[in-house]
């Protein structure tokens, strides 16, 4: 488990989280949400697993009511939910 992504129901909250993460110098990337996450908007924010705790701090500071969950890419190519 090296990379994770945070899936959001709305594009605006996905972009807002991305901008906030960038302002804290977290290496992030906006991606299309993998279909396995079953999220609505189609956008997610991808980052390294090592930055998960910092991402959780950002989530607590903001109102990200559209967060679907935090998911990890597994070695076998599957996706695992870390938080719903």
mmCIF file of the N, C-alpha and C atoms, coordinates in Angstrom:
data_MODEL
# 
_entry.id   MODEL 
# 
loop_
_atom_site.group_PDB 
_atom_site.id 
_atom_site.type_symbol 
_atom_site.label_atom_id 
_atom_site.label_alt_id 
_atom_site.label_comp_id 
_atom_site.label_asym_id 
_atom_site.label_entity_id 
_atom_site.label_seq_id 
_atom_site.pdbx_PDB_ins_code 
_atom_site.Cartn_x 
_atom_site.Cartn_y 
_atom_site.Cartn_z 
_atom_site.occupancy 
_atom_site.B_iso_or_equiv 
_atom_site.pdbx_formal_charge 
_atom_site.auth_seq_id 
_atom_site.auth_comp_id 
_atom_site.auth_asym_id 
_atom_site.auth_atom_id 
_atom_site.pdbx_PDB_model_num 
ATOM 1   N N  . UNK A 1 1  ? 0.857   -1.169 0.000   1.00 0.00 ? 1  UNK A N  1 
ATOM 2   C CA . UNK A 1 1  ? 0.000   0.000  0.000   1.00 0.00 ? 1  UNK A CA 1 
ATOM 3   C C  . UNK A 1 1  ? 0.905   1.235  0.000   1.00 0.00 ? 1  UNK A C  1 
ATOM 4   N N  . UNK A 1 2  ? 0.976   1.854  -1.152  1.00 0.00 ? 2  UNK A N  1 
ATOM 5   C CA . UNK A 1 2  ? 1.841   3.023  -1.299  1.00 0.00 ? 2  UNK A CA 1 
ATOM 6   C C  . UNK A 1 2  ? 1.044   4.273  -1.600  1.00 0.00 ? 2  UNK A C  1 
ATOM 7   N N  . UNK A 1 3  ? -0.043  4.126  -2.361  1.00 0.00 ? 3  UNK A N  1 
ATOM 8   C CA . UNK A 1 3  ? -0.848  5.278  -2.733  1.00 0.00 ? 3  UNK A CA 1 
ATOM 9   C C  . UNK A 1 3  ? -2.278  5.109  -2.246  1.00 0.00 ? 3  UNK A C  1 
ATOM 10  N N  . UNK A 1 4  ? -2.894  6.246  -1.954  1.00 0.00 ? 4  UNK A N  1 
ATOM 11  C CA . UNK A 1 4  ? -4.283  6.262  -1.527  1.00 0.00 ? 4  UNK A CA 1 
ATOM 12  C C  . UNK A 1 4  ? -5.024  7.309  -2.350  1.00 0.00 ? 4  UNK A C  1 
ATOM 13  N N  . UNK A 1 5  ? -6.349  7.278  -2.285  1.00 0.00 ? 5  UNK A N  1 
ATOM 14  C CA . UNK A 1 5  ? -7.119  8.368  -2.860  1.00 0.00 ? 5  UNK A CA 1 
ATOM 15  C C  . UNK A 1 5  ? -8.332  8.641  -1.991  1.00 0.00 ? 5  UNK A C  1 
ATOM 16  N N  . UNK A 1 6  ? -8.730  9.891  -1.990  1.00 0.00 ? 6  UNK A N  1 
ATOM 17  C CA . UNK A 1 6  ? -9.897  10.348 -1.246  1.00 0.00 ? 6  UNK A CA 1 
ATOM 18  C C  . UNK A 1 6  ? -10.977 10.656 -2.273  1.00 0.00 ? 6  UNK A C  1 
ATOM 19  N N  . UNK A 1 7  ? -12.092 9.970  -2.188  1.00 0.00 ? 7  UNK A N  1 
ATOM 20  C CA . UNK A 1 7  ? -13.185 10.145 -3.143  1.00 0.00 ? 7  UNK A CA 1 
ATOM 21  C C  . UNK A 1 7  ? -14.244 11.067 -2.542  1.00 0.00 ? 7  UNK A C  1 
ATOM 22  N N  . UNK A 1 8  ? -14.747 11.970 -3.368  1.00 0.00 ? 8  UNK A N  1 
ATOM 23  C CA . UNK A 1 8  ? -15.755 12.949 -2.952  1.00 0.00 ? 8  UNK A CA 1 
ATOM 24  C C  . UNK A 1 8  ? -16.984 12.831 -3.841  1.00 0.00 ? 8  UNK A C  1 
ATOM 25  N N  . UNK A 1 9  ? -18.150 13.186 -3.295  1.00 0.00 ? 9  UNK A N  1 
ATOM 26  C CA . UNK A 1 9  ? -19.394 13.188 -4.069  1.00 0.00 ? 9  UNK A CA 1 
ATOM 27  C C  . UNK A 1 9  ? -19.497 14.405 -4.985  1.00 0.00 ? 9  UNK A C  1 
ATOM 28  N N  . UNK A 1 10 ? -18.847 15.498 -4.603  1.00 0.00 ? 10 UNK A N  1 
ATOM 29  C CA . UNK A 1 10 ? -18.924 16.711 -5.418  1.00 0.00 ? 10 UNK A CA 1 
ATOM 30  C C  . UNK A 1 10 ? -17.547 17.102 -5.939  1.00 0.00 ? 10 UNK A C  1 
ATOM 31  N N  . UNK A 1 11 ? -17.557 17.611 -7.159  1.00 0.00 ? 11 UNK A N  1 
ATOM 32  C CA . UNK A 1 11 ? -16.308 18.052 -7.780  1.00 0.00 ? 11 UNK A CA 1 
ATOM 33  C C  . UNK A 1 11 ? -15.724 19.242 -7.025  1.00 0.00 ? 11 UNK A C  1 
ATOM 34  N N  . UNK A 1 12 ? -16.596 20.124 -6.534  1.00 0.00 ? 12 UNK A N  1 
ATOM 35  C CA . UNK A 1 12 ? -16.098 21.333 -5.866  1.00 0.00 ? 12 UNK A CA 1 
ATOM 36  C C  . UNK A 1 12 ? -15.342 20.978 -4.593  1.00 0.00 ? 12 UNK A C  1 
ATOM 37  N N  . UNK A 1 13 ? -15.827 20.014 -3.817  1.00 0.00 ? 13 UNK A N  1 
ATOM 38  C CA . UNK A 1 13 ? -15.113 19.648 -2.593  1.00 0.00 ? 13 UNK A CA 1 
ATOM 39  C C  . UNK A 1 13 ? -13.824 18.881 -2.915  1.00 0.00 ? 13 UNK A C  1 
ATOM 40  N N  . UNK A 1 14 ? -13.829 18.094 -3.980  1.00 0.00 ? 14 UNK A N  1 
ATOM 41  C CA . UNK A 1 14 ? -12.600 17.412 -4.390  1.00 0.00 ? 14 UNK A CA 1 
ATOM 42  C C  . UNK A 1 14 ? -11.537 18.443 -4.754  1.00 0.00 ? 14 UNK A C  1 
ATOM 43  N N  . UNK A 1 15 ? -11.927 19.455 -5.516  1.00 0.00 ? 15 UNK A N  1 
ATOM 44  C CA . UNK A 1 15 ? -10.982 20.491 -5.911  1.00 0.00 ? 15 UNK A CA 1 
ATOM 45  C C  . UNK A 1 15 ? -10.553 21.346 -4.718  1.00 0.00 ? 15 UNK A C  1 
ATOM 46  N N  . UNK A 1 16 ? -11.471 21.619 -3.793  1.00 0.00 ? 16 UNK A N  1 
ATOM 47  C CA . UNK A 1 16 ? -11.134 22.400 -2.603  1.00 0.00 ? 16 UNK A CA 1 
ATOM 48  C C  . UNK A 1 16 ? -10.122 21.642 -1.750  1.00 0.00 ? 16 UNK A C  1 
ATOM 49  N N  . UNK A 1 17 ? -10.328 20.343 -1.551  1.00 0.00 ? 17 UNK A N  1 
ATOM 50  C CA . UNK A 1 17 ? -9.370  19.556 -0.773  1.00 0.00 ? 17 UNK A CA 1 
ATOM 51  C C  . UNK A 1 17 ? -8.014  19.540 -1.475  1.00 0.00 ? 17 UNK A C  1 
ATOM 52  N N  . UNK A 1 18 ? -8.018  19.367 -2.792  1.00 0.00 ? 18 UNK A N  1 
ATOM 53  C CA . UNK A 1 18 ? -6.775  19.370 -3.568  1.00 0.00 ? 18 UNK A CA 1 
ATOM 54  C C  . UNK A 1 18 ? -6.019  20.681 -3.359  1.00 0.00 ? 18 UNK A C  1 
ATOM 55  N N  . UNK A 1 19 ? -6.725  21.807 -3.462  1.00 0.00 ? 19 UNK A N  1 
ATOM 56  C CA . UNK A 1 19 ? -6.087  23.117 -3.289  1.00 0.00 ? 19 UNK A CA 1 
ATOM 57  C C  . UNK A 1 19 ? -5.536  23.286 -1.872  1.00 0.00 ? 19 UNK A C  1 
ATOM 58  N N  . UNK A 1 20 ? -6.288  22.834 -0.876  1.00 0.00 ? 20 UNK A N  1 
ATOM 59  C CA . UNK A 1 20 ? -5.819  22.928 0.505   1.00 0.00 ? 20 UNK A CA 1 
ATOM 60  C C  . UNK A 1 20 ? -4.578  22.057 0.713   1.00 0.00 ? 20 UNK A C  1 
ATOM 61  N N  . UNK A 1 21 ? -4.602  20.856 0.183   1.00 0.00 ? 21 UNK A N  1 
ATOM 62  C CA . UNK A 1 21 ? -3.449  19.963 0.311   1.00 0.00 ? 21 UNK A CA 1 
ATOM 63  C C  . UNK A 1 21 ? -2.220  20.566 -0.359  1.00 0.00 ? 21 UNK A C  1 
ATOM 64  N N  . UNK A 1 22 ? -2.420  21.166 -1.525  1.00 0.00 ? 22 UNK A N  1 
ATOM 65  C CA . UNK A 1 22 ? -1.308  21.808 -2.225  1.00 0.00 ? 22 UNK A CA 1 
ATOM 66  C C  . UNK A 1 22 ? -0.738  22.968 -1.404  1.00 0.00 ? 22 UNK A C  1 
ATOM 67  N N  . UNK A 1 23 ? -1.604  23.717 -0.741  1.00 0.00 ? 23 UNK A N  1 
ATOM 68  C CA . UNK A 1 23 ? -1.127  24.850 0.057   1.00 0.00 ? 23 UNK A CA 1 
ATOM 69  C C  . UNK A 1 23 ? -0.297  24.381 1.256   1.00 0.00 ? 23 UNK A C  1 
ATOM 70  N N  . UNK A 1 24 ? -0.521  23.137 1.697   1.00 0.00 ? 24 UNK A N  1 
ATOM 71  C CA . UNK A 1 24 ? 0.287   22.555 2.769   1.00 0.00 ? 24 UNK A CA 1 
ATOM 72  C C  . UNK A 1 24 ? 1.436   21.718 2.223   1.00 0.00 ? 24 UNK A C  1 
ATOM 73  N N  . UNK A 1 25 ? 1.672   21.869 0.941   1.00 0.00 ? 25 UNK A N  1 
ATOM 74  C CA . UNK A 1 25 ? 2.779   21.207 0.247   1.00 0.00 ? 25 UNK A CA 1 
ATOM 75  C C  . UNK A 1 25 ? 2.704   19.679 0.291   1.00 0.00 ? 25 UNK A C  1 
ATOM 76  N N  . UNK A 1 26 ? 1.484   19.167 0.301   1.00 0.00 ? 26 UNK A N  1 
ATOM 77  C CA . UNK A 1 26 ? 1.293   17.722 0.186   1.00 0.00 ? 26 UNK A CA 1 
ATOM 78  C C  . UNK A 1 26 ? 1.274   17.370 -1.296  1.00 0.00 ? 26 UNK A C  1 
ATOM 79  N N  . UNK A 1 27 ? 2.090   16.424 -1.718  1.00 0.00 ? 27 UNK A N  1 
ATOM 80  C CA . UNK A 1 27 ? 2.059   16.048 -3.131  1.00 0.00 ? 27 UNK A CA 1 
ATOM 81  C C  . UNK A 1 27 ? 0.759   15.304 -3.442  1.00 0.00 ? 27 UNK A C  1 
ATOM 82  N N  . UNK A 1 28 ? -0.089  15.924 -4.239  1.00 0.00 ? 28 UNK A N  1 
ATOM 83  C CA . UNK A 1 28 ? -1.390  15.361 -4.573  1.00 0.00 ? 28 UNK A CA 1 
ATOM 84  C C  . UNK A 1 28 ? -1.652  15.504 -6.059  1.00 0.00 ? 28 UNK A C  1 
ATOM 85  N N  . UNK A 1 29 ? -2.643  14.750 -6.516  1.00 0.00 ? 29 UNK A N  1 
ATOM 86  C CA . UNK A 1 29 ? -3.026  14.796 -7.920  1.00 0.00 ? 29 UNK A CA 1 
ATOM 87  C C  . UNK A 1 29 ? -4.524  14.534 -7.998  1.00 0.00 ? 29 UNK A C  1 
ATOM 88  N N  . UNK A 1 30 ? -5.216  15.254 -8.852  1.00 0.00 ? 30 UNK A N  1 
ATOM 89  C CA . UNK A 1 30 ? -6.637  15.008 -9.081  1.00 0.00 ? 30 UNK A CA 1 
ATOM 90  C C  . UNK A 1 30 ? -6.741  13.919 -10.146 1.00 0.00 ? 30 UNK A C  1 
ATOM 91  N N  . UNK A 1 31 ? -7.557  12.903 -9.851  1.00 0.00 ? 31 UNK A N  1 
ATOM 92  C CA . UNK A 1 31 ? -7.721  11.770 -10.765 1.00 0.00 ? 31 UNK A CA 1 
ATOM 93  C C  . UNK A 1 31 ? -9.208  11.480 -10.958 1.00 0.00 ? 31 UNK A C  1 
ATOM 94  N N  . UNK A 1 32 ? -9.507  10.692 -11.972 1.00 0.00 ? 32 UNK A N  1 
ATOM 95  C CA . UNK A 1 32 ? -10.851 10.151 -12.105 1.00 0.00 ? 32 UNK A CA 1 
ATOM 96  C C  . UNK A 1 32 ? -11.021 9.089  -11.030 1.00 0.00 ? 32 UNK A C  1 
ATOM 97  N N  . UNK A 1 33 ? -12.144 9.114  -10.343 1.00 0.00 ? 33 UNK A N  1 
ATOM 98  C CA . UNK A 1 33 ? -12.378 8.140  -9.280  1.00 0.00 ? 33 UNK A CA 1 
ATOM 99  C C  . UNK A 1 33 ? -12.525 6.753  -9.884  1.00 0.00 ? 33 UNK A C  1 
ATOM 100 N N  . UNK A 1 34 ? -11.744 5.790  -9.399  1.00 0.00 ? 34 UNK A N  1 
ATOM 101 C CA . UNK A 1 34 ? -11.914 4.419  -9.893  1.00 0.00 ? 34 UNK A CA 1 
ATOM 102 C C  . UNK A 1 34 ? -13.336 3.932  -9.621  1.00 0.00 ? 34 UNK A C  1 
ATOM 103 N N  . UNK A 1 35 ? -13.895 3.190  -10.580 1.00 0.00 ? 35 UNK A N  1 
ATOM 104 C CA . UNK A 1 35 ? -15.292 2.759  -10.463 1.00 0.00 ? 35 UNK A CA 1 
ATOM 105 C C  . UNK A 1 35 ? -15.538 1.887  -9.235  1.00 0.00 ? 35 UNK A C  1 
ATOM 106 N N  . UNK A 1 36 ? -14.511 1.220  -8.719  1.00 0.00 ? 36 UNK A N  1 
ATOM 107 C CA . UNK A 1 36 ? -14.660 0.369  -7.540  1.00 0.00 ? 36 UNK A CA 1 
ATOM 108 C C  . UNK A 1 36 ? -15.043 1.160  -6.291  1.00 0.00 ? 36 UNK A C  1 
ATOM 109 N N  . UNK A 1 37 ? -14.758 2.449  -6.288  1.00 0.00 ? 37 UNK A N  1 
ATOM 110 C CA . UNK A 1 37 ? -15.083 3.291  -5.131  1.00 0.00 ? 37 UNK A CA 1 
ATOM 111 C C  . UNK A 1 37 ? -16.558 3.670  -5.101  1.00 0.00 ? 37 UNK A C  1 
ATOM 112 N N  . UNK A 1 38 ? -17.259 3.536  -6.215  1.00 0.00 ? 38 UNK A N  1 
ATOM 113 C CA . UNK A 1 38 ? -18.681 3.848  -6.321  1.00 0.00 ? 38 UNK A CA 1 
ATOM 114 C C  . UNK A 1 38 ? -19.023 5.244  -5.793  1.00 0.00 ? 38 UNK A C  1 
ATOM 115 N N  . UNK A 1 39 ? -18.261 6.234  -6.242  1.00 0.00 ? 39 UNK A N  1 
ATOM 116 C CA . UNK A 1 39 ? -18.502 7.626  -5.854  1.00 0.00 ? 39 UNK A CA 1 
ATOM 117 C C  . UNK A 1 39 ? -19.161 8.352  -7.011  1.00 0.00 ? 39 UNK A C  1 
ATOM 118 N N  . UNK A 1 40 ? -19.870 9.392  -6.697  1.00 0.00 ? 40 UNK A N  1 
ATOM 119 C CA . UNK A 1 40 ? -20.684 10.061 -7.696  1.00 0.00 ? 40 UNK A CA 1 
ATOM 120 C C  . UNK A 1 40 ? -19.997 10.989 -8.676  1.00 0.00 ? 40 UNK A C  1 
ATOM 121 N N  . UNK A 1 41 ? -19.128 11.862 -8.241  1.00 0.00 ? 41 UNK A N  1 
ATOM 122 C CA . UNK A 1 41 ? -18.691 12.965 -9.102  1.00 0.00 ? 41 UNK A CA 1 
ATOM 123 C C  . UNK A 1 41 ? -17.638 12.575 -10.121 1.00 0.00 ? 41 UNK A C  1 
ATOM 124 N N  . UNK A 1 42 ? -16.894 11.543 -9.864  1.00 0.00 ? 42 UNK A N  1 
ATOM 125 C CA . UNK A 1 42 ? -15.874 11.137 -10.802 1.00 0.00 ? 42 UNK A CA 1 
ATOM 126 C C  . UNK A 1 42 ? -14.505 11.728 -10.539 1.00 0.00 ? 42 UNK A C  1 
ATOM 127 N N  . UNK A 1 43 ? -14.341 12.529 -9.479  1.00 0.00 ? 43 UNK A N  1 
ATOM 128 C CA . UNK A 1 43 ? -13.034 13.081 -9.141  1.00 0.00 ? 43 UNK A CA 1 
ATOM 129 C C  . UNK A 1 43 ? -12.595 12.610 -7.763  1.00 0.00 ? 43 UNK A C  1 
ATOM 130 N N  . UNK A 1 44 ? -11.319 12.358 -7.658  1.00 0.00 ? 44 UNK A N  1 
ATOM 131 C CA . UNK A 1 44 ? -10.725 11.975 -6.381  1.00 0.00 ? 44 UNK A CA 1 
ATOM 132 C C  . UNK A 1 44 ? -9.366  12.651 -6.285  1.00 0.00 ? 44 UNK A C  1 
ATOM 133 N N  . UNK A 1 45 ? -8.820  12.667 -5.081  1.00 0.00 ? 45 UNK A N  1 
ATOM 134 C CA . UNK A 1 45 ? -7.490  13.235 -4.860  1.00 0.00 ? 45 UNK A CA 1 
ATOM 135 C C  . UNK A 1 45 ? -6.574  12.100 -4.452  1.00 0.00 ? 45 UNK A C  1 
ATOM 136 N N  . UNK A 1 46 ? -5.539  11.906 -5.245  1.00 0.00 ? 46 UNK A N  1 
ATOM 137 C CA . UNK A 1 46 ? -4.583  10.823 -5.028  1.00 0.00 ? 46 UNK A CA 1 
ATOM 138 C C  . UNK A 1 46 ? -3.358  11.370 -4.301  1.00 0.00 ? 46 UNK A C  1 
ATOM 139 N N  . UNK A 1 47 ? -2.845  10.592 -3.349  1.00 0.00 ? 47 UNK A N  1 
ATOM 140 C CA . UNK A 1 47 ? -1.664  11.009 -2.596  1.00 0.00 ? 47 UNK A CA 1 
ATOM 141 C C  . UNK A 1 47 ? -0.929  9.784  -2.068  1.00 0.00 ? 47 UNK A C  1 
ATOM 142 N N  . UNK A 1 48 ? 0.197   10.004 -1.458  1.00 0.00 ? 48 UNK A N  1 
ATOM 143 C CA . UNK A 1 48 ? 0.972   8.908  -0.884  1.00 0.00 ? 48 UNK A CA 1 
ATOM 144 C C  . UNK A 1 48 ? 0.408   8.496  0.472   1.00 0.00 ? 48 UNK A C  1 
ATOM 145 N N  . UNK A 1 49 ? 0.477   7.212  0.763   1.00 0.00 ? 49 UNK A N  1 
ATOM 146 C CA . UNK A 1 49 ? -0.032  6.686  2.025   1.00 0.00 ? 49 UNK A CA 1 
ATOM 147 C C  . UNK A 1 49 ? 0.653   7.350  3.216   1.00 0.00 ? 49 UNK A C  1 
ATOM 148 N N  . UNK A 1 50 ? 1.910   7.673  3.067   1.00 0.00 ? 50 UNK A N  1 
ATOM 149 C CA . UNK A 1 50 ? 2.659   8.278  4.183   1.00 0.00 ? 50 UNK A CA 1 
ATOM 150 C C  . UNK A 1 50 ? 2.078   9.625  4.613   1.00 0.00 ? 50 UNK A C  1 
ATOM 151 N N  . UNK A 1 51 ? 1.288   10.265 3.757   1.00 0.00 ? 51 UNK A N  1 
ATOM 152 C CA . UNK A 1 51 ? 0.691   11.560 4.068   1.00 0.00 ? 51 UNK A CA 1 
ATOM 153 C C  . UNK A 1 51 ? -0.739  11.442 4.587   1.00 0.00 ? 51 UNK A C  1 
ATOM 154 N N  . UNK A 1 52 ? -1.188  10.236 4.904   1.00 0.00 ? 52 UNK A N  1 
ATOM 155 C CA . UNK A 1 52 ? -2.570  10.024 5.337   1.00 0.00 ? 52 UNK A CA 1 
ATOM 156 C C  . UNK A 1 52 ? -2.914  10.815 6.599   1.00 0.00 ? 52 UNK A C  1 
ATOM 157 N N  . UNK A 1 53 ? -2.040  10.816 7.582   1.00 0.00 ? 53 UNK A N  1 
ATOM 158 C CA . UNK A 1 53 ? -2.336  11.551 8.824   1.00 0.00 ? 53 UNK A CA 1 
ATOM 159 C C  . UNK A 1 53 ? -2.483  13.044 8.579   1.00 0.00 ? 53 UNK A C  1 
ATOM 160 N N  . UNK A 1 54 ? -1.661  13.596 7.713   1.00 0.00 ? 54 UNK A N  1 
ATOM 161 C CA . UNK A 1 54 ? -1.774  15.017 7.383   1.00 0.00 ? 54 UNK A CA 1 
ATOM 162 C C  . UNK A 1 54 ? -3.068  15.295 6.633   1.00 0.00 ? 54 UNK A C  1 
ATOM 163 N N  . UNK A 1 55 ? -3.473  14.365 5.777   1.00 0.00 ? 55 UNK A N  1 
ATOM 164 C CA . UNK A 1 55 ? -4.742  14.518 5.055   1.00 0.00 ? 55 UNK A CA 1 
ATOM 165 C C  . UNK A 1 55 ? -5.913  14.497 6.023   1.00 0.00 ? 55 UNK A C  1 
ATOM 166 N N  . UNK A 1 56 ? -5.856  13.635 7.019   1.00 0.00 ? 56 UNK A N  1 
ATOM 167 C CA . UNK A 1 56 ? -6.934  13.561 8.010   1.00 0.00 ? 56 UNK A CA 1 
ATOM 168 C C  . UNK A 1 56 ? -7.052  14.870 8.799   1.00 0.00 ? 56 UNK A C  1 
ATOM 169 N N  . UNK A 1 57 ? -5.932  15.503 9.057   1.00 0.00 ? 57 UNK A N  1 
ATOM 170 C CA . UNK A 1 57 ? -5.959  16.800 9.740   1.00 0.00 ? 57 UNK A CA 1 
ATOM 171 C C  . UNK A 1 57 ? -6.674  17.827 8.870   1.00 0.00 ? 57 UNK A C  1 
ATOM 172 N N  . UNK A 1 58 ? -6.362  17.844 7.583   1.00 0.00 ? 58 UNK A N  1 
ATOM 173 C CA . UNK A 1 58 ? -7.046  18.765 6.669   1.00 0.00 ? 58 UNK A CA 1 
ATOM 174 C C  . UNK A 1 58 ? -8.543  18.482 6.617   1.00 0.00 ? 58 UNK A C  1 
ATOM 175 N N  . UNK A 1 59 ? -8.909  17.213 6.621   1.00 0.00 ? 59 UNK A N  1 
ATOM 176 C CA . UNK A 1 59 ? -10.328 16.852 6.590   1.00 0.00 ? 59 UNK A CA 1 
ATOM 177 C C  . UNK A 1 59 ? -11.044 17.347 7.840   1.00 0.00 ? 59 UNK A C  1 
ATOM 178 N N  . UNK A 1 60 ? -10.383 17.294 8.981   1.00 0.00 ? 60 UNK A N  1 
ATOM 179 C CA . UNK A 1 60 ? -10.991 17.755 10.228  1.00 0.00 ? 60 UNK A CA 1 
ATOM 180 C C  . UNK A 1 60 ? -11.147 19.269 10.247  1.00 0.00 ? 60 UNK A C  1 
ATOM 181 N N  . UNK A 1 61 ? -10.235 19.983 9.614   1.00 0.00 ? 61 UNK A N  1 
ATOM 182 C CA . UNK A 1 61 ? -10.265 21.445 9.615   1.00 0.00 ? 61 UNK A CA 1 
ATOM 183 C C  . UNK A 1 61 ? -11.318 22.013 8.672   1.00 0.00 ? 61 UNK A C  1 
ATOM 184 N N  . UNK A 1 62 ? -11.671 21.246 7.647   1.00 0.00 ? 62 UNK A N  1 
ATOM 185 C CA . UNK A 1 62 ? -12.631 21.742 6.661   1.00 0.00 ? 62 UNK A CA 1 
ATOM 186 C C  . UNK A 1 62 ? -13.962 21.031 6.776   1.00 0.00 ? 62 UNK A C  1 
ATOM 187 N N  . UNK A 1 63 ? -14.921 21.534 6.042   1.00 0.00 ? 63 UNK A N  1 
ATOM 188 C CA . UNK A 1 63 ? -16.240 20.907 6.003   1.00 0.00 ? 63 UNK A CA 1 
ATOM 189 C C  . UNK A 1 63 ? -16.331 20.104 4.711   1.00 0.00 ? 63 UNK A C  1 
ATOM 190 N N  . UNK A 1 64 ? -15.881 18.873 4.756   1.00 0.00 ? 64 UNK A N  1 
ATOM 191 C CA . UNK A 1 64 ? -15.890 18.008 3.581   1.00 0.00 ? 64 UNK A CA 1 
ATOM 192 C C  . UNK A 1 64 ? -17.001 16.983 3.730   1.00 0.00 ? 64 UNK A C  1 
ATOM 193 N N  . UNK A 1 65 ? -18.221 17.479 3.705   1.00 0.00 ? 65 UNK A N  1 
ATOM 194 C CA . UNK A 1 65 ? -19.380 16.619 3.915   1.00 0.00 ? 65 UNK A CA 1 
ATOM 195 C C  . UNK A 1 65 ? -19.601 15.639 2.764   1.00 0.00 ? 65 UNK A C  1 
ATOM 196 N N  . UNK A 1 66 ? -18.989 15.882 1.629   1.00 0.00 ? 66 UNK A N  1 
ATOM 197 C CA . UNK A 1 66 ? -19.187 14.991 0.490   1.00 0.00 ? 66 UNK A CA 1 
ATOM 198 C C  . UNK A 1 66 ? -18.108 13.911 0.383   1.00 0.00 ? 66 UNK A C  1 
ATOM 199 N N  . UNK A 1 67 ? -17.271 13.778 1.395   1.00 0.00 ? 67 UNK A N  1 
ATOM 200 C CA . UNK A 1 67 ? -16.246 12.734 1.368   1.00 0.00 ? 67 UNK A CA 1 
ATOM 201 C C  . UNK A 1 67 ? -16.923 11.364 1.370   1.00 0.00 ? 67 UNK A C  1 
ATOM 202 N N  . UNK A 1 68 ? -16.634 10.570 0.368   1.00 0.00 ? 68 UNK A N  1 
ATOM 203 C CA . UNK A 1 68 ? -17.175 9.210  0.279   1.00 0.00 ? 68 UNK A CA 1 
ATOM 204 C C  . UNK A 1 68 ? -16.328 8.268  1.116   1.00 0.00 ? 68 UNK A C  1 
ATOM 205 N N  . UNK A 1 69 ? -15.013 8.416  0.999   1.00 0.00 ? 69 UNK A N  1 
ATOM 206 C CA . UNK A 1 69 ? -14.126 7.561  1.762   1.00 0.00 ? 69 UNK A CA 1 
ATOM 207 C C  . UNK A 1 69 ? -12.685 7.719  1.334   1.00 0.00 ? 69 UNK A C  1 
ATOM 208 N N  . UNK A 1 70 ? -11.832 7.036  2.060   1.00 0.00 ? 70 UNK A N  1 
ATOM 209 C CA . UNK A 1 70 ? -10.404 6.999  1.767   1.00 0.00 ? 70 UNK A CA 1 
ATOM 210 C C  . UNK A 1 70 ? -10.101 5.565  1.351   1.00 0.00 ? 70 UNK A C  1 
ATOM 211 N N  . UNK A 1 71 ? -9.442  5.418  0.225   1.00 0.00 ? 71 UNK A N  1 
ATOM 212 C CA . UNK A 1 71 ? -9.188  4.106  -0.349  1.00 0.00 ? 71 UNK A CA 1 
ATOM 213 C C  . UNK A 1 71 ? -7.705  3.922  -0.630  1.00 0.00 ? 71 UNK A C  1 
ATOM 214 N N  . UNK A 1 72 ? -7.247  2.685  -0.562  1.00 0.00 ? 72 UNK A N  1 
ATOM 215 C CA . UNK A 1 72 ? -5.847  2.368  -0.833  1.00 0.00 ? 72 UNK A CA 1 
ATOM 216 C C  . UNK A 1 72 ? -5.755  1.432  -2.027  1.00 0.00 ? 72 UNK A C  1 
ATOM 217 N N  . UNK A 1 73 ? -4.736  1.654  -2.838  1.00 0.00 ? 73 UNK A N  1 
ATOM 218 C CA . UNK A 1 73 ? -4.426  0.729  -3.917  1.00 0.00 ? 73 UNK A CA 1 
ATOM 219 C C  . UNK A 1 73 ? -3.604  -0.404 -3.312  1.00 0.00 ? 73 UNK A C  1 
ATOM 220 N N  . UNK A 1 74 ? -4.043  -1.632 -3.490  1.00 0.00 ? 74 UNK A N  1 
ATOM 221 C CA . UNK A 1 74 ? -3.334  -2.791 -2.946  1.00 0.00 ? 74 UNK A CA 1 
ATOM 222 C C  . UNK A 1 74 ? -2.368  -3.345 -3.992  1.00 0.00 ? 74 UNK A C  1 
ATOM 223 N N  . UNK A 1 75 ? -1.432  -4.166 -3.543  1.00 0.00 ? 75 UNK A N  1 
ATOM 224 C CA . UNK A 1 75 ? -0.405  -4.716 -4.420  1.00 0.00 ? 75 UNK A CA 1 
ATOM 225 C C  . UNK A 1 75 ? -1.000  -5.570 -5.546  1.00 0.00 ? 75 UNK A C  1 
ATOM 226 N N  . UNK A 1 76 ? -2.121  -6.214 -5.275  1.00 0.00 ? 76 UNK A N  1 
ATOM 227 C CA . UNK A 1 76 ? -2.736  -7.076 -6.313  1.00 0.00 ? 76 UNK A CA 1 
ATOM 228 C C  . UNK A 1 76 ? -3.614  -6.293 -7.278  1.00 0.00 ? 76 UNK A C  1 
ATOM 229 N N  . UNK A 1 77 ? -3.636  -4.966 -7.155  1.00 0.00 ? 77 UNK A N  1 
ATOM 230 C CA . UNK A 1 77 ? -4.408  -4.135 -8.053  1.00 0.00 ? 77 UNK A CA 1 
ATOM 231 C C  . UNK A 1 77 ? -5.811  -3.818 -7.571  1.00 0.00 ? 77 UNK A C  1 
ATOM 232 N N  . UNK A 1 78 ? -6.212  -4.396 -6.470  1.00 0.00 ? 78 UNK A N  1 
ATOM 233 C CA . UNK A 1 78 ? -7.538  -4.119 -5.927  1.00 0.00 ? 78 UNK A CA 1 
ATOM 234 C C  . UNK A 1 78 ? -7.514  -2.826 -5.119  1.00 0.00 ? 78 UNK A C  1 
ATOM 235 N N  . UNK A 1 79 ? -8.686  -2.416 -4.691  1.00 0.00 ? 79 UNK A N  1 
ATOM 236 C CA . UNK A 1 79 ? -8.833  -1.206 -3.889  1.00 0.00 ? 79 UNK A CA 1 
ATOM 237 C C  . UNK A 1 79 ? -9.482  -1.574 -2.563  1.00 0.00 ? 79 UNK A C  1 
ATOM 238 N N  . UNK A 1 80 ? -8.940  -1.043 -1.469  1.00 0.00 ? 80 UNK A N  1 
ATOM 239 C CA . UNK A 1 80 ? -9.441  -1.331 -0.136  1.00 0.00 ? 80 UNK A CA 1 
ATOM 240 C C  . UNK A 1 80 ? -9.876  -0.034 0.525   1.00 0.00 ? 80 UNK A C  1 
ATOM 241 N N  . UNK A 1 81 ? -11.030 -0.045 1.163   1.00 0.00 ? 81 UNK A N  1 
ATOM 242 C CA . UNK A 1 81 ? -11.518 1.121  1.887   1.00 0.00 ? 81 UNK A CA 1 
ATOM 243 C C  . UNK A 1 81 ? -10.786 1.238  3.212   1.00 0.00 ? 81 UNK A C  1 
ATOM 244 N N  . UNK A 1 82 ? -10.256 2.434  3.490   1.00 0.00 ? 82 UNK A N  1 
ATOM 245 C CA . UNK A 1 82 ? -9.592  2.696  4.769   1.00 0.00 ? 82 UNK A CA 1 
ATOM 246 C C  . UNK A 1 82 ? -10.509 3.434  5.709   1.00 0.00 ? 82 UNK A C  1 
ATOM 247 N N  . UNK A 1 83 ? -11.490 4.140  5.169   1.00 0.00 ? 83 UNK A N  1 
ATOM 248 C CA . UNK A 1 83 ? -12.434 4.909  5.979   1.00 0.00 ? 83 UNK A CA 1 
ATOM 249 C C  . UNK A 1 83 ? -13.644 5.193  5.118   1.00 0.00 ? 83 UNK A C  1 
ATOM 250 N N  . UNK A 1 84 ? -14.836 5.075  5.705   1.00 0.00 ? 84 UNK A N  1 
ATOM 251 C CA . UNK A 1 84 ? -16.041 5.407  4.936   1.00 0.00 ? 84 UNK A CA 1 
ATOM 252 C C  . UNK A 1 84 ? -16.698 6.629  5.503   1.00 0.00 ? 84 UNK A C  1 
# 
